[in-house]
Structures are given as C-alpha cells and as structure tokens.
Amino acid sequence: MGIWIELGVFLLVFVFAAWQFHDLRKARAEREAREARERTERKDETP
C-alpha cells in the first residue's frame, strides 16, 4: 500500500516539474521576442 502513496507523490512532483519547465520555456520565448523587437526598434531609430 505504501508504495502506491510514494508513487503517487512522485508522479505529482514530476507533473509539477514538467509544468514549471513549460512555463519557463514560454517565459524565455516571450523575453527573447521582446528583446528582438527592442533591437529592431533601436536599429530603426539610428540615422
């Protein structure tokens, strides 16, 4: 019986970690897109 509780806890932790990595990847993509947009805006401002 105890092994199933441990397995359940492990699976919950694994799902939570996967969710956090997904959010991390999404935030990194948004940051890189924003930085690229800012670079192009600065490039356009230079004479």
C-alpha positions in Angstrom: 0.0 0.0 0.0 2.8 2.4 0.9 4.5 2.0 -2.5 1.4 3.4 -4.2 1.4 6.5 -2.0 5.1 7.1 -2.8 4.4 6.5 -6.5 1.5 9.0 -6.4 3.7 11.6 -4.7 6.5 11.1 -7.2 4.0 11.5 -10.1 2.6 14.7 -8.6 6.1 16.1 -8.2 7.0 15.0 -11.8 3.9 16.7 -13.2 4.6 19.9 -11.3 8.2 20.0 -12.5 7.0 19.4 -16.1 4.5 22.3 -15.7 7.2 24.6 -14.4 9.6 23.8 -17.2 6.8 24.5 -19.7 6.2 27.9 -18.1 9.9 28.6 -18.1 10.2 27.8 -21.8 7.2 30.1 -22.5 8.6 33.0 -20.5 12.0 32.6 -22.2 10.4 32.7 -25.6 8.4 35.8 -24.7 11.6 37.6 -23.3 13.6 36.7 -26.4 10.8 38.0 -28.7 10.6 41.2 -26.7 14.4 41.7 -26.8 14.4 41.1 -30.6 11.6 43.6 -31.1 13.5 46.2 -29.0 16.7 45.6 -31.0 14.9 46.2 -34.3 13.2 49.3 -32.8 16.6 50.7 -31.8 18.1 49.8 -35.2 15.3 51.8 -36.9 16.0 54.9 -34.7 19.6 55.2 -35.7 20.2 57.6 -38.6 
